[in-house]
């Protein structure tokens, strides 16, 4: 195998590991909420994750000093504080698999919001993706038989909207300052965004954290593996693969989240939810394939779990 092919294989393996980490983390987060309040865990997850990334900056010789601080603050509010707070809140009452799928409607919301905010009109096969996403949401939400988990589902969808808004803000920032380092940008927005979560965790009443080995492991899994290691894997893959292919491969994460929740938490999707998940998955595939063909992949600067 020549050097180029070997590098491509390693990049794919890095992406697969990343998808496993982000996908399985939905189960890990659900378990962690047995030992701490939603905002307590969210604060620990993001603050310690930000510290891990900040420590990596000088080690990897990346820029340490934050730039474009007002935009970084906005990104922190949307991506770290808003997105993370909403999905963990959703996990308190909702299933891990369903929350993962509803959160990963982000690319759909990016298409919708990019029209008025970026002037990027929905064209061609994107309309098919929109139709699949809407039908998928309707099957999962089941408006004719609204259940007790409606609130958690709404929080998960809103988390996807916040994630989409952060993508648009990041895209505008990249257009304005294309020289900004992605890892430094991610580290600082996560740090700034974690501070409101820390404040909320201190203010909102909650029981004491149970510092069990399982909870400590969940926090370490999130801070070290799903933040520091995951971002290095993502950047490594982006340097060696087209962004569209990288984005498409990362869509394995919600699939892994659903399967892991089914296997470990007994969260078996209903027939309607299964159809909805398949429709949303089809929409994500359509969006990724279009981005690969046009070489205009969704900006990956703000990513997941």
C-alpha positions in Angstrom: 0.0 0.0 0.0 1.5 3.4 -1.0 1.9 6.3 1.4 -1.1 8.2 0.1 -3.5 5.2 0.3 -2.2 4.3 3.8 -2.8 7.9 5.0 -6.4 7.7 3.6 -7.0 4.5 5.4 -5.7 5.9 8.7 -8.0 9.0 8.2 -11.0 6.7 7.7 -10.1 4.7 10.8 -9.8 8.0 12.7 -13.3 9.0 11.6 -14.8 5.6 12.5 -13.3 5.9 16.0 -14.6 9.4 16.2 -18.1 8.3 15.2 -18.0 5.5 17.9 -16.9 7.9 20.6 -19.6 10.6 19.7 -22.3 7.9 19.1 -21.7 5.9 22.3 -21.3 9.0 24.4 -25.1 9.4 24.4 -25.3 6.3 26.5 -22.5 7.5 28.7 -24.2 10.8 29.3 -27.5 9.1 30.1 -25.7 6.9 32.7 -23.9 9.9 34.2 -27.2 11.7 35.0 -27.9 9.0 37.6 -25.1 10.5 39.7 -25.4 14.2 39.1 -27.8 16.9 38.0 -28.0 17.8 34.4 -26.4 21.2 34.8 -23.7 19.8 37.2 -22.7 17.2 34.6 -22.9 19.7 31.8 -20.7 22.2 33.6 -18.1 19.5 34.4 -18.2 18.1 30.9 -17.6 21.4 29.1 -15.3 23.1 31.6 -12.9 20.2 31.9 -13.2 19.5 28.2 -12.2 23.1 27.5 -9.2 22.8 29.8 -8.1 19.7 28.0 -8.2 21.5 24.7 -6.4 24.6 26.1 -3.6 22.4 27.4 -3.3 20.8 24.0 -2.8 24.2 22.2 0.9 24.8 23.3 1.7 21.0 23.0 0.5 21.0 19.3 2.0 24.5 18.8 -1.4 26.0 18.0 -2.2 29.7 18.7 -3.0 30.2 22.4 -4.2 33.8 22.4 -8.0 34.0 21.7 -9.0 36.2 18.7 -12.4 37.5 17.6 -13.6 37.4 21.2 -17.1 38.8 20.7 -17.8 36.1 18.2 -16.2 33.5 20.4 -18.5 34.5 23.2 -21.5 34.2 20.9 -20.3 30.7 19.7 -19.8 29.7 23.3 -23.4 30.7 24.2 -24.9 28.9 21.2 -22.7 25.8 20.9 -21.4 25.0 24.4 -23.9 26.6 26.8 -27.0 26.3 24.7 -26.5 23.1 22.7 -24.8 21.1 25.6 -27.3 22.4 28.2 -30.3 21.5 26.0 -29.2 18.0 25.0 -28.3 17.0 28.6 -31.5 18.4 29.9 -33.3 16.4 27.2 -31.5 13.3 28.3 -32.9 13.7 31.9 -36.3 12.5 30.8 -35.9 11.3 27.2 -34.2 8.3 25.6 -30.6 8.5 24.5 -31.2 7.2 21.0 -34.1 9.4 20.2 -32.3 12.5 21.6 -29.3 11.7 19.4 -31.3 11.4 16.2 -33.3 14.6 16.9 -30.2 16.5 17.8 -28.6 15.4 14.5 -31.3 17.2 12.5 -28.7 20.0 12.7 -27.8 20.0 9.0 -31.5 20.3 8.1 -31.8 23.4 10.3 -28.6 24.8 8.8 -30.2 24.6 5.3 -33.4 26.3 6.6 -31.5 29.1 8.5 -28.8 29.7 5.9 -31.5 31.0 3.5 -32.4 34.1 5.5 -29.1 34.5 7.3 -26.6 33.7 4.6 -28.6 34.1 1.4 -28.0 30.4 0.5 -31.2 29.2 -1.1 -32.4 25.6 -0.9 -32.0 24.0 -4.3 -32.5 20.8 -6.1 -32.1 17.7 -4.0 -31.9 19.8 -0.9 -35.7 20.0 -1.1 -35.9 16.2 -0.9 -33.8 16.4 2.2 -36.1 19.0 3.7 -39.1 16.8 3.0 -37.5 13.7 4.5 -36.5 15.6 7.6 -39.9 17.0 8.1 -41.6 13.7 7.7 -39.0 12.1 10.0 -39.7 14.6 12.7 -43.4 14.1 12.4 -43.1 10.3 12.7 -40.8 10.7 15.8 -42.8 13.4 17.5 -46.1 11.8 16.6 -48.3 14.9 17.1 -51.5 12.9 17.2 -50.3 10.9 20.2 -48.2 13.3 22.2 -46.6 11.5 25.1 -44.8 12.4 28.3 -41.5 12.8 26.5 -42.7 15.6 24.3 -40.7 18.1 26.4 -37.4 16.2 26.1 -38.0 15.8 22.4 -38.6 19.5 22.0 -35.3 20.2 23.9 -33.4 17.8 21.6 -34.8 19.5 18.5 -34.0 22.9 20.0 -30.4 21.7 20.7 -30.1 20.9 17.0 -31.3 24.4 16.2 -28.7 26.0 18.5 -26.0 23.8 16.9 -27.1 24.9 13.5 -27.0 28.6 14.5 -23.5 28.1 15.8 -22.5 26.5 12.5 -23.8 29.6 10.7 -21.9 31.9 13.0 -18.7 29.9 12.6 -19.2 30.0 8.8 -19.4 33.8 8.9 -16.4 33.9 11.1 -14.4 31.7 8.7 -15.4 33.9 5.8 -14.2 37.0 7.7 -11.1 35.5 9.2 -10.1 32.3 7.3 -6.7 32.1 9.0 -8.2 31.3 12.4 -7.0 28.0 13.9 -9.9 25.5 14.3 -8.6 23.9 17.5 -7.9 27.2 19.2 -11.3 28.5 18.1 -13.0 25.4 19.5 -11.1 25.5 22.8 -11.9 29.1 23.6 -15.5 29.0 22.6 -15.9 25.9 24.8 -14.2 27.7 27.7 -16.3 30.8 27.4 -19.5 28.8 26.9 -18.8 26.6 29.9 -18.8 29.5 32.3 -22.6 30.1 32.2 -23.2 26.4 32.7 -20.9 26.5 35.8 -22.9 29.5 37.1 -26.2 27.7 36.5 -24.9 24.6 38.1 -24.1 26.6 41.2 -27.4 28.4 41.3 -30.0 25.7 40.4 -30.8 23.4 43.3 -29.6 19.8 42.9 -28.5 17.0 45.1 -24.8 16.4 45.8 -22.8 14.7 43.1 -22.2 11.1 43.7 -18.5 10.7 42.9 -18.7 7.0 42.0 -16.2 5.4 39.7 -18.9 5.2 37.0 -19.5 9.0 37.2 -15.8 9.9 37.2 -15.3 7.6 34.2 -18.2 9.3 32.4 -16.7 12.8 33.0 -13.2 11.6 31.9 -14.7 9.9 28.8 -16.4 13.2 27.9 -13.5 15.6 28.7 -10.6 13.5 27.4 -12.0 11.2 24.7 -15.0 13.0 23.4 -13.3 16.4 23.4 -9.5 16.4 23.3 -9.0 13.1 21.4 -12.1 13.6 19.3 -11.0 17.0 18.0 -7.5 15.7 17.2 -9.1 12.8 15.2 -11.4 15.2 13.4 -8.6 17.6 12.4 -6.4 14.7 11.4 -9.2 13.3 9.1 -10.0 16.7 7.6 -6.4 17.2 6.6 -6.5 14.0 4.5 -10.1 13.6 3.3 -12.6 15.9 1.5 -14.8 17.7 4.1 -17.9 16.2 2.5 -16.7 12.6 3.0 -15.6 13.4 6.6 -19.0 15.0 7.4 -20.9 12.0 5.9 -18.8 9.5 7.9 -19.5 11.4 11.1 -23.2 10.8 10.5 -22.6 7.3 11.8 -22.7 8.8 15.3 -26.5 9.0 15.7 -26.8 5.5 14.3 -24.4 4.2 16.9 -26.2 6.2 19.5 -29.5 4.5 18.7 -28.0 1.0 18.5 -26.1 1.5 21.8 -29.2 2.8 23.6 -31.2 -0.2 22.3 -28.5 -2.6 23.4 -27.5 -1.1 26.8 -30.6 0.9 27.9 -33.3 -1.2 26.4 -34.6 1.7 24.4 -36.3 -0.1 21.5 -37.7 2.3 19.0 -41.4 2.0 18.1 -42.2 1.3 14.4 -43.1 5.0 13.9 -39.9 6.2 15.5 -37.9 3.7 13.4 -39.5 5.1 10.2 -38.7 8.7 11.4 -35.1 7.8 12.2 -34.7 6.3 8.8 -36.2 9.3 7.1 -33.9 11.7 9.0 -30.9 9.4 8.2 -31.9 9.6 4.5 -32.0 13.4 4.7 -28.5 13.5 6.2 -27.2 11.2 3.5 -28.7 13.5 0.8 -27.2 16.6 2.4 -23.8 14.9 2.7 -23.8 13.6 -0.9 -24.7 17.0 -2.2 -21.9 18.7 -0.2 -19.4 16.1 -1.6 -20.5 16.9 -5.2 -20.5 20.6 -4.7 -17.4 20.7 -2.4 -19.4 23.0 -0.1 -19.7 20.8 2.9 -21.3 22.2 6.0 -18.7 24.0 8.1 -17.4 21.4 10.6 -15.9 24.0 12.9 -18.6 23.5 15.6 -19.2 19.8 16.2 -20.5 17.3 18.7 -20.7 14.7 21.1 
